[in-house]
């Protein structure tokens, strides 16, 4: 059953975050998600939505995703204290 990981974060400059994300695109793609969308919700806040085919695939991708966020934190693009994650399964679709 597909599972989703939702990760909230803040960025001082969302356009720099987007530029930086391009530099790590291949390694994040290797995490095996069906898709990963990064959404800007305004005022420097963002949400990453990642869909995985199974819980096991999501868990296997955890270290890759942590490393990607770590690089953005090290570059001063993402605030480390702002990262909040959760995961879940689809309960209903329209």
Biopython code that builds the backbone (N, CA, C, O; Angstrom):
import numpy as np
from Bio.PDB.StructureBuilder import StructureBuilder

atoms = [
    (1, "UNK", "N", (0.848, -1.171, 0.000)),
    (1, "UNK", "CA", (0.000, 0.000, 0.000)),
    (1, "UNK", "C", (0.901, 1.245, 0.000)),
    (1, "UNK", "O", (1.861, 1.307, 0.768)),
    (2, "UNK", "N", (0.606, 2.218, -0.839)),
    (2, "UNK", "CA", (1.429, 3.436, -0.892)),
    (2, "UNK", "C", (1.406, 4.197, 0.432)),
    (2, "UNK", "O", (0.400, 4.226, 1.142)),
    (3, "UNK", "N", (2.539, 4.805, 0.736)),
    (3, "UNK", "CA", (2.655, 5.640, 1.928)),
    (3, "UNK", "C", (3.250, 6.982, 1.527)),
    (3, "UNK", "O", (3.940, 7.096, 0.514)),
    (4, "UNK", "N", (2.971, 7.987, 2.335)),
    (4, "UNK", "CA", (3.446, 9.336, 2.074)),
    (4, "UNK", "C", (4.264, 9.829, 3.252)),
    (4, "UNK", "O", (3.953, 9.545, 4.409)),
    (5, "UNK", "N", (5.324, 10.578, 2.935)),
    (5, "UNK", "CA", (6.072, 11.297, 3.964)),
    (5, "UNK", "C", (5.869, 12.782, 3.695)),
    (5, "UNK", "O", (6.093, 13.260, 2.583)),
    (6, "UNK", "N", (5.442, 13.506, 4.725)),
    (6, "UNK", "CA", (5.256, 14.952, 4.645)),
    (6, "UNK", "C", (6.283, 15.593, 5.562)),
    (6, "UNK", "O", (6.373, 15.248, 6.740)),
    (7, "UNK", "N", (7.054, 16.521, 5.024)),
    (7, "UNK", "CA", (8.084, 17.185, 5.814)),
    (7, "UNK", "C", (7.926, 18.692, 5.676)),
    (7, "UNK", "O", (8.014, 19.237, 4.576)),
    (8, "UNK", "N", (7.695, 19.353, 6.792)),
    (8, "UNK", "CA", (7.589, 20.810, 6.811)),
    (8, "UNK", "C", (8.967, 21.396, 7.091)),
    (8, "UNK", "O", (9.765, 20.793, 7.809)),
    (9, "UNK", "N", (9.249, 22.567, 6.529)),
    (9, "UNK", "CA", (10.521, 23.244, 6.749)),
    (9, "UNK", "C", (10.362, 24.728, 6.489)),
    (9, "UNK", "O", (9.366, 25.166, 5.914)),
    (10, "UNK", "N", (11.353, 25.501, 6.917)),
    (10, "UNK", "CA", (11.412, 26.911, 6.538)),
    (10, "UNK", "C", (12.743, 27.166, 5.849)),
    (10, "UNK", "O", (13.752, 26.521, 6.131)),
    (11, "UNK", "N", (12.708, 28.123, 4.942)),
    (11, "UNK", "CA", (13.895, 28.505, 4.182)),
    (11, "UNK", "C", (13.985, 30.022, 4.160)),
    (11, "UNK", "O", (12.984, 30.711, 3.961)),
    (12, "UNK", "N", (15.183, 30.533, 4.363)),
    (12, "UNK", "CA", (15.373, 31.985, 4.323)),
    (12, "UNK", "C", (15.164, 32.538, 2.918)),
    (12, "UNK", "O", (14.795, 33.699, 2.741)),
    (13, "UNK", "N", (15.409, 31.682, 1.919)),
    (13, "UNK", "CA", (15.282, 32.106, 0.522)),
    (13, "UNK", "C", (14.845, 30.904, -0.312)),
    (13, "UNK", "O", (15.664, 30.070, -0.697)),
    (14, "UNK", "N", (13.550, 30.827, -0.583)),
    (14, "UNK", "CA", (12.999, 29.670, -1.287)),
    (14, "UNK", "C", (13.604, 29.518, -2.684)),
    (14, "UNK", "O", (13.776, 28.393, -3.153)),
    (15, "UNK", "N", (13.926, 30.613, -3.352)),
    (15, "UNK", "CA", (14.505, 30.491, -4.692)),
    (15, "UNK", "C", (15.901, 29.865, -4.625)),
    (15, "UNK", "O", (16.277, 29.111, -5.523)),
    (16, "UNK", "N", (16.668, 30.161, -3.584)),
    (16, "UNK", "CA", (17.976, 29.514, -3.412)),
    (16, "UNK", "C", (17.797, 28.045, -3.082)),
    (16, "UNK", "O", (18.594, 27.211, -3.511)),
    (17, "UNK", "N", (16.754, 27.717, -2.322)),
    (17, "UNK", "CA", (16.476, 26.327, -2.004)),
    (17, "UNK", "C", (16.186, 25.550, -3.276)),
    (17, "UNK", "O", (16.655, 24.424, -3.438)),
    (18, "UNK", "N", (15.414, 26.143, -4.181)),
    (18, "UNK", "CA", (15.087, 25.490, -5.447)),
    (18, "UNK", "C", (16.352, 25.282, -6.271)),
    (18, "UNK", "O", (16.559, 24.205, -6.829)),
    (19, "UNK", "N", (17.192, 26.298, -6.349)),
    (19, "UNK", "CA", (18.458, 26.179, -7.087)),
    (19, "UNK", "C", (19.315, 25.067, -6.499)),
    (19, "UNK", "O", (19.866, 24.252, -7.239)),
    (20, "UNK", "N", (19.431, 25.028, -5.185)),
    (20, "UNK", "CA", (20.245, 24.018, -4.533)),
    (20, "UNK", "C", (19.652, 22.633, -4.744)),
    (20, "UNK", "O", (20.389, 21.670, -4.957)),
    (21, "UNK", "N", (18.345, 22.526, -4.687)),
    (21, "UNK", "CA", (17.688, 21.233, -4.878)),
    (21, "UNK", "C", (18.039, 20.630, -6.235)),
    (21, "UNK", "O", (18.149, 19.411, -6.368)),
    (22, "UNK", "N", (18.213, 21.479, -7.232)),
    (22, "UNK", "CA", (18.610, 20.979, -8.556)),
    (22, "UNK", "C", (19.961, 20.262, -8.495)),
    (22, "UNK", "O", (20.187, 19.311, -9.242)),
    (23, "UNK", "N", (20.858, 20.708, -7.614)),
    (23, "UNK", "CA", (22.192, 20.108, -7.531)),
    (23, "UNK", "C", (22.166, 18.737, -6.863)),
    (23, "UNK", "O", (23.111, 17.963, -7.017)),
    (24, "UNK", "N", (21.103, 18.422, -6.125)),
    (24, "UNK", "CA", (21.008, 17.118, -5.463)),
    (24, "UNK", "C", (19.875, 16.269, -6.038)),
    (24, "UNK", "O", (19.470, 15.271, -5.441)),
    (25, "UNK", "N", (19.382, 16.669, -7.177)),
    (25, "UNK", "CA", (18.248, 15.979, -7.802)),
    (25, "UNK", "C", (18.505, 14.487, -7.987)),
    (25, "UNK", "O", (17.655, 13.670, -7.634)),
    (26, "UNK", "N", (19.666, 14.118, -8.537)),
    (26, "UNK", "CA", (19.945, 12.709, -8.840)),
    (26, "UNK", "C", (20.014, 11.856, -7.580)),
    (26, "UNK", "O", (19.479, 10.748, -7.553)),
    (27, "UNK", "N", (20.672, 12.365, -6.528)),
    (27, "UNK", "CA", (20.767, 11.555, -5.315)),
    (27, "UNK", "C", (19.417, 11.407, -4.629)),
    (27, "UNK", "O", (19.138, 10.356, -4.052)),
    (28, "UNK", "N", (18.572, 12.436, -4.677)),
    (28, "UNK", "CA", (17.237, 12.323, -4.089)),
    (28, "UNK", "C", (16.380, 11.377, -4.929)),
    (28, "UNK", "O", (15.588, 10.609, -4.381)),
    (29, "UNK", "N", (16.531, 11.427, -6.243)),
    (29, "UNK", "CA", (15.789, 10.508, -7.117)),
    (29, "UNK", "C", (16.152, 9.055, -6.808)),
    (29, "UNK", "O", (15.322, 8.158, -6.960)),
    (30, "UNK", "N", (17.389, 8.828, -6.376)),
    (30, "UNK", "CA", (17.835, 7.474, -6.045)),
    (30, "UNK", "C", (17.143, 6.928, -4.803)),
    (30, "UNK", "O", (17.243, 5.735, -4.513)),
    (31, "UNK", "N", (16.449, 7.781, -4.071)),
    (31, "UNK", "CA", (15.746, 7.340, -2.864)),
    (31, "UNK", "C", (14.563, 6.437, -3.195)),
    (31, "UNK", "O", (14.065, 5.733, -2.317)),
    (32, "UNK", "N", (14.108, 6.445, -4.437)),
    (32, "UNK", "CA", (13.074, 5.515, -4.861)),
    (32, "UNK", "C", (11.640, 5.947, -4.661)),
    (32, "UNK", "O", (10.737, 5.111, -4.701)),
    (33, "UNK", "N", (11.404, 7.222, -4.447)),
    (33, "UNK", "CA", (10.024, 7.688, -4.312)),
    (33, "UNK", "C", (9.329, 7.666, -5.664)),
    (33, "UNK", "O", (9.971, 7.834, -6.701)),
    (34, "UNK", "N", (8.029, 7.460, -5.653)),
    (34, "UNK", "CA", (7.250, 7.569, -6.881)),
    (34, "UNK", "C", (7.215, 9.023, -7.327)),
    (34, "UNK", "O", (7.264, 9.318, -8.521)),
    (35, "UNK", "N", (7.129, 9.929, -6.357)),
    (35, "UNK", "CA", (7.283, 11.355, -6.640)),
    (35, "UNK", "C", (7.671, 12.077, -5.359)),
    (35, "UNK", "O", (7.386, 11.620, -4.252)),
    (36, "UNK", "N", (8.326, 13.210, -5.539)),
    (36, "UNK", "CA", (8.635, 14.108, -4.436)),
    (36, "UNK", "C", (8.303, 15.509, -4.928)),
    (36, "UNK", "O", (8.902, 15.996, -5.887)),
    (37, "UNK", "N", (7.359, 16.144, -4.278)),
    (37, "UNK", "CA", (6.979, 17.516, -4.618)),
    (37, "UNK", "C", (7.363, 18.432, -3.463)),
    (37, "UNK", "O", (7.148, 18.102, -2.296)),
    (38, "UNK", "N", (7.931, 19.580, -3.801)),
    (38, "UNK", "CA", (8.266, 20.595, -2.811)),
    (38, "UNK", "C", (7.322, 21.764, -3.060)),
    (38, "UNK", "O", (7.259, 22.301, -4.165)),
    (39, "UNK", "N", (6.593, 22.149, -2.024)),
    (39, "UNK", "CA", (5.554, 23.163, -2.149)),
    (39, "UNK", "C", (5.897, 24.355, -1.264)),
    (39, "UNK", "O", (6.172, 24.193, -0.075)),
    (40, "UNK", "N", (5.879, 25.537, -1.840)),
    (40, "UNK", "CA", (6.056, 26.762, -1.062)),
    (40, "UNK", "C", (4.676, 27.218, -0.614)),
    (40, "UNK", "O", (3.772, 27.389, -1.431)),
    (41, "UNK", "N", (4.521, 27.412, 0.691)),
    (41, "UNK", "CA", (3.233, 27.853, 1.215)),
    (41, "UNK", "C", (3.283, 29.299, 1.684)),
    (41, "UNK", "O", (2.361, 29.773, 2.348)),
    (42, "UNK", "N", (4.358, 30.001, 1.341)),
    (42, "UNK", "CA", (4.488, 31.416, 1.656)),
    (42, "UNK", "C", (5.272, 31.676, 2.927)),
    (42, "UNK", "O", (5.408, 30.808, 3.789)),
    (43, "UNK", "N", (5.781, 32.887, 3.022)),
    (43, "UNK", "CA", (6.524, 33.347, 4.189)),
    (43, "UNK", "C", (7.691, 32.440, 4.540)),
    (43, "UNK", "O", (7.992, 32.240, 5.717)),
    (44, "UNK", "N", (8.361, 31.882, 3.512)),
    (44, "UNK", "CA", (9.522, 31.038, 3.724)),
    (44, "UNK", "C", (9.223, 29.630, 4.194)),
    (44, "UNK", "O", (10.140, 28.879, 4.527)),
    (45, "UNK", "N", (7.956, 29.263, 4.225)),
    (45, "UNK", "CA", (7.575, 27.931, 4.685)),
    (45, "UNK", "C", (7.334, 27.019, 3.489)),
    (45, "UNK", "O", (6.807, 27.436, 2.458)),
    (46, "UNK", "N", (7.733, 25.765, 3.659)),
    (46, "UNK", "CA", (7.541, 24.797, 2.597)),
    (46, "UNK", "C", (7.155, 23.435, 3.144)),
    (46, "UNK", "O", (7.300, 23.152, 4.333)),
    (47, "UNK", "N", (6.664, 22.610, 2.250)),
    (47, "UNK", "CA", (6.286, 21.236, 2.578)),
    (47, "UNK", "C", (6.813, 20.339, 1.472)),
    (47, "UNK", "O", (6.655, 20.635, 0.288)),
    (48, "UNK", "N", (7.439, 19.240, 1.868)),
    (48, "UNK", "CA", (7.856, 18.215, 0.921)),
    (48, "UNK", "C", (6.852, 17.074, 1.050)),
    (48, "UNK", "O", (6.588, 16.591, 2.151)),
    (49, "UNK", "N", (6.295, 16.646, -0.085)),
    (49, "UNK", "CA", (5.379, 15.503, -0.104)),
    (49, "UNK", "C", (6.029, 14.438, -0.963)),
    (49, "UNK", "O", (6.284, 14.654, -2.148)),
    (50, "UNK", "N", (6.296, 13.281, -0.362)),
    (50, "UNK", "CA", (6.924, 12.174, -1.082)),
    (50, "UNK", "C", (6.029, 10.947, -0.987)),
    (50, "UNK", "O", (5.520, 10.614, 0.083)),
    (51, "UNK", "N", (5.844, 10.283, -2.120)),
    (51, "UNK", "CA", (5.022, 9.073, -2.154)),
    (51, "UNK", "C", (5.934, 7.884, -2.454)),
    (51, "UNK", "O", (6.740, 7.920, -3.384)),
    (52, "UNK", "N", (5.790, 6.836, -1.649)),
    (52, "UNK", "CA", (6.549, 5.603, -1.808)),
    (52, "UNK", "C", (5.579, 4.442, -1.988)),
    (52, "UNK", "O", (4.465, 4.468, -1.466)),
    (53, "UNK", "N", (6.003, 3.434, -2.721)),
    (53, "UNK", "CA", (5.145, 2.278, -2.979)),
    (53, "UNK", "C", (4.849, 1.486, -1.709)),
    (53, "UNK", "O", (3.764, 0.924, -1.561)),
    (54, "UNK", "N", (5.814, 1.442, -0.798)),
    (54, "UNK", "CA", (5.639, 0.673, 0.436)),
    (54, "UNK", "C", (6.323, 1.376, 1.607)),
    (54, "UNK", "O", (7.150, 2.268, 1.418)),
    (55, "UNK", "N", (5.970, 0.965, 2.788)),
    (55, "UNK", "CA", (6.613, 1.465, 4.009)),
    (55, "UNK", "C", (8.108, 1.140, 3.971)),
    (55, "UNK", "O", (8.933, 1.972, 4.351)),
    (56, "UNK", "N", (8.455, -0.054, 3.520)),
    (56, "UNK", "CA", (9.862, -0.464, 3.464)),
    (56, "UNK", "C", (10.673, 0.444, 2.547)),
    (56, "UNK", "O", (11.803, 0.802, 2.878)),
    (57, "UNK", "N", (10.112, 0.823, 1.400)),
    (57, "UNK", "CA", (10.824, 1.724, 0.487)),
    (57, "UNK", "C", (11.003, 3.105, 1.114)),
    (57, "UNK", "O", (12.042, 3.741, 0.943)),
    (58, "UNK", "N", (9.989, 3.560, 1.838)),
    (58, "UNK", "CA", (10.096, 4.856, 2.494)),
    (58, "UNK", "C", (11.188, 4.811, 3.567)),
    (58, "UNK", "O", (12.000, 5.731, 3.673)),
    (59, "UNK", "N", (11.202, 3.754, 4.348)),
    (59, "UNK", "CA", (12.215, 3.624, 5.390)),
    (59, "UNK", "C", (13.617, 3.529, 4.781)),
    (59, "UNK", "O", (14.567, 4.093, 5.324)),
    (60, "UNK", "N", (13.748, 2.823, 3.663)),
    (60, "UNK", "CA", (15.048, 2.703, 3.003)),
    (60, "UNK", "C", (15.543, 4.052, 2.483)),
    (60, "UNK", "O", (16.750, 4.266, 2.377)),
    (61, "UNK", "N", (14.640, 4.945, 2.164)),
    (61, "UNK", "CA", (14.993, 6.264, 1.621)),
    (61, "UNK", "C", (15.343, 7.275, 2.707)),
    (61, "UNK", "O", (15.841, 8.358, 2.399)),
    (62, "UNK", "N", (15.099, 6.950, 3.943)),
    (62, "UNK", "CA", (15.258, 7.914, 5.034)),
    (62, "UNK", "C", (16.650, 8.523, 5.089)),
    (62, "UNK", "O", (16.774, 9.742, 5.208)),
    (63, "UNK", "N", (17.687, 7.726, 5.009)),
    (63, "UNK", "CA", (19.047, 8.256, 5.126)),
    (63, "UNK", "C", (19.398, 9.171, 3.954)),
    (63, "UNK", "O", (20.084, 10.176, 4.138)),
    (64, "UNK", "N", (18.937, 8.834, 2.767)),
    (64, "UNK", "CA", (19.179, 9.690, 1.596)),
    (64, "UNK", "C", (18.500, 11.038, 1.797)),
    (64, "UNK", "O", (19.090, 12.084, 1.526)),
    (65, "UNK", "N", (17.271, 11.009, 2.267)),
    (65, "UNK", "CA", (16.528, 12.255, 2.479)),
    (65, "UNK", "C", (17.122, 13.096, 3.606)),
    (65, "UNK", "O", (17.174, 14.322, 3.511)),
    (66, "UNK", "N", (17.567, 12.437, 4.666)),
    (66, "UNK", "CA", (18.221, 13.170, 5.752)),
    (66, "UNK", "C", (19.498, 13.841, 5.251)),
    (66, "UNK", "O", (19.791, 14.985, 5.601)),
    (67, "UNK", "N", (20.255, 13.113, 4.424)),
    (67, "UNK", "CA", (21.498, 13.677, 3.877)),
    (67, "UNK", "C", (21.196, 14.889, 3.002)),
    (67, "UNK", "O", (21.925, 15.880, 3.045)),
    (68, "UNK", "N", (20.128, 14.818, 2.210)),
    (68, "UNK", "CA", (19.755, 15.945, 1.345)),
    (68, "UNK", "C", (19.402, 17.165, 2.193)),
    (68, "UNK", "O", (19.868, 18.270, 1.914)),
    (69, "UNK", "N", (18.580, 16.972, 3.227)),
    (69, "UNK", "CA", (18.248, 18.093, 4.114)),
    (69, "UNK", "C", (19.502, 18.593, 4.816)),
    (69, "UNK", "O", (19.665, 19.796, 5.016)),
    (70, "UNK", "N", (20.389, 17.676, 5.192)),
    (70, "UNK", "CA", (21.633, 18.068, 5.851)),
    (70, "UNK", "C", (22.469, 18.993, 4.992)),
    (70, "UNK", "O", (23.066, 19.945, 5.496)),
    (71, "UNK", "N", (22.514, 18.719, 3.700)),
    (71, "UNK", "CA", (23.262, 19.578, 2.776)),
    (71, "UNK", "C", (22.619, 20.959, 2.677)),
    (71, "UNK", "O", (23.320, 21.969, 2.612)),
    (72, "UNK", "N", (21.301, 21.004, 2.666)),
    (72, "UNK", "CA", (20.618, 22.296, 2.598)),
    (72, "UNK", "C", (20.796, 23.081, 3.898)),
    (72, "UNK", "O", (20.893, 24.308, 3.878)),
    (73, "UNK", "N", (20.839, 22.377, 5.016)),
    (73, "UNK", "CA", (21.080, 23.029, 6.304)),
    (73, "UNK", "C", (22.500, 23.581, 6.332)),
    (73, "UNK", "O", (22.715, 24.729, 6.720)),
    (74, "UNK", "N", (23.463, 22.769, 5.923)),
    (74, "UNK", "CA", (24.869, 23.183, 5.915)),
    (74, "UNK", "C", (25.095, 24.397, 5.015)),
    (74, "UNK", "O", (25.946, 25.243, 5.295)),
    (75, "UNK", "N", (24.318, 24.470, 3.928)),
    (75, "UNK", "CA", (24.437, 25.600, 2.998)),
    (75, "UNK", "C", (23.702, 26.840, 3.507)),
    (75, "UNK", "O", (23.747, 27.893, 2.871)),
    (76, "UNK", "N", (23.022, 26.717, 4.653)),
    (76, "UNK", "CA", (22.302, 27.854, 5.219)),
    (76, "UNK", "C", (20.993, 28.155, 4.523)),
    (76, "UNK", "O", (20.472, 29.265, 4.630)),
    (77, "UNK", "N", (20.461, 27.186, 3.817)),
    (77, "UNK", "CA", (19.244, 27.404, 3.030)),
    (77, "UNK", "C", (17.988, 26.985, 3.793)),
    (77, "UNK", "O", (16.935, 27.605, 3.645)),
    (78, "UNK", "N", (18.098, 25.933, 4.612)),
    (78, "UNK", "CA", (16.962, 25.432, 5.386)),
    (78, "UNK", "C", (17.307, 25.540, 6.866)),
    (78, "UNK", "O", (18.423, 25.223, 7.277)),
    (79, "UNK", "N", (16.345, 25.989, 7.657)),
    (79, "UNK", "CA", (16.503, 26.108, 9.101)),
    (79, "UNK", "C", (16.327, 24.724, 9.739)),
    (79, "UNK", "O", (15.252, 24.131, 9.654)),
    (80, "UNK", "N", (17.378, 24.218, 10.373)),
    (80, "UNK", "CA", (17.339, 22.860, 10.936)),
    (80, "UNK", "C", (16.256, 22.681, 11.998)),
    (80, "UNK", "O", (15.677, 21.601, 12.111)),
    (81, "UNK", "N", (15.979, 23.718, 12.768)),
    (81, "UNK", "CA", (14.972, 23.614, 13.826)),
    (81, "UNK", "C", (13.544, 23.592, 13.297)),
    (81, "UNK", "O", (12.604, 23.321, 14.044)),
    (82, "UNK", "N", (13.383, 23.878, 12.013)),
    (82, "UNK", "CA", (12.036, 23.963, 11.447)),
    (82, "UNK", "C", (11.536, 22.646, 10.874)),
    (82, "UNK", "O", (10.350, 22.527, 10.566)),
    (83, "UNK", "N", (12.389, 21.673, 10.725)),
    (83, "UNK", "CA", (12.022, 20.436, 10.031)),
    (83, "UNK", "C", (11.126, 19.577, 10.914)),
    (83, "UNK", "O", (11.488, 19.209, 12.031)),
    (84, "UNK", "N", (9.955, 19.270, 10.385)),
    (84, "UNK", "CA", (8.969, 18.433, 11.071)),
    (84, "UNK", "C", (8.433, 17.427, 10.062)),
    (84, "UNK", "O", (7.940, 17.806, 9.000)),
    (85, "UNK", "N", (8.529, 16.153, 10.398)),
    (85, "UNK", "CA", (8.069, 15.126, 9.470)),
    (85, "UNK", "C", (7.002, 14.244, 10.063)),
    (85, "UNK", "O", (6.889, 14.081, 11.278)),
    (86, "UNK", "N", (6.228, 13.684, 9.166)),
    (86, "UNK", "CA", (5.226, 12.698, 9.532)),
    (86, "UNK", "C", (4.935, 11.840, 8.313)),
    (86, "UNK", "O", (5.250, 12.227, 7.187)),
    (87, "UNK", "N", (4.344, 10.691, 8.529)),
    (87, "UNK", "CA", (4.015, 9.834, 7.403)),
    (87, "UNK", "C", (2.658, 9.184, 7.624)),
    (87, "UNK", "O", (2.140, 9.149, 8.741)),
    (88, "UNK", "N", (2.098, 8.674, 6.543)),
    (88, "UNK", "CA", (0.799, 8.034, 6.642)),
    (88, "UNK", "C", (0.378, 7.380, 5.350)),
    (88, "UNK", "O", (1.052, 7.491, 4.326)),
    (89, "UNK", "N", (-0.728, 6.707, 5.413)),
    (89, "UNK", "CA", (-1.305, 6.019, 4.267)),
    (89, "UNK", "C", (-2.551, 6.750, 3.803)),
    (89, "UNK", "O", (-3.174, 7.483, 4.571)),
    (90, "UNK", "N", (-2.906, 6.551, 2.565)),
    (90, "UNK", "CA", (-4.135, 7.140, 2.023)),
    (90, "UNK", "C", (-5.327, 6.476, 2.691)),
    (90, "UNK", "O", (-5.401, 5.250, 2.772)),
    (91, "UNK", "N", (-6.248, 7.281, 3.162)),
    (91, "UNK", "CA", (-7.482, 6.740, 3.716)),
    (91, "UNK", "C", (-8.682, 6.982, 2.809)),
    (91, "UNK", "O", (-9.699, 6.295, 2.908)),
    (92, "UNK", "N", (-8.551, 7.976, 1.917)),
    (92, "UNK", "CA", (-9.651, 8.295, 1.006)),
    (92, "UNK", "C", (-9.109, 9.175, -0.115)),
    (92, "UNK", "O", (-8.243, 10.020, 0.114)),
    (93, "UNK", "N", (-9.616, 8.977, -1.319)),
    (93, "UNK", "CA", (-9.243, 9.822, -2.453)),
    (93, "UNK", "C", (-10.495, 10.272, -3.192)),
    (93, "UNK", "O", (-11.484, 9.543, -3.262)),
    (94, "UNK", "N", (-10.442, 11.469, -3.736)),
    (94, "UNK", "CA", (-11.535, 11.969, -4.574)),
    (94, "UNK", "C", (-11.174, 11.780, -6.020)),
    (94, "UNK", "O", (-11.956, 12.133, -6.903)),
]
sb = StructureBuilder()
sb.init_structure("model")
sb.init_model(0)
sb.init_chain("A")
sb.init_seg("    ")
for serial, (resi, resn, name, xyz) in enumerate(atoms, 1):
    if name == "N":
        sb.init_residue(resn, " ", resi, " ")
    sb.init_atom(name, np.array(xyz, "f"), 0.0, 1.0, " ", f" {name:<3s}", serial, name[0])
structure = sb.get_structure()
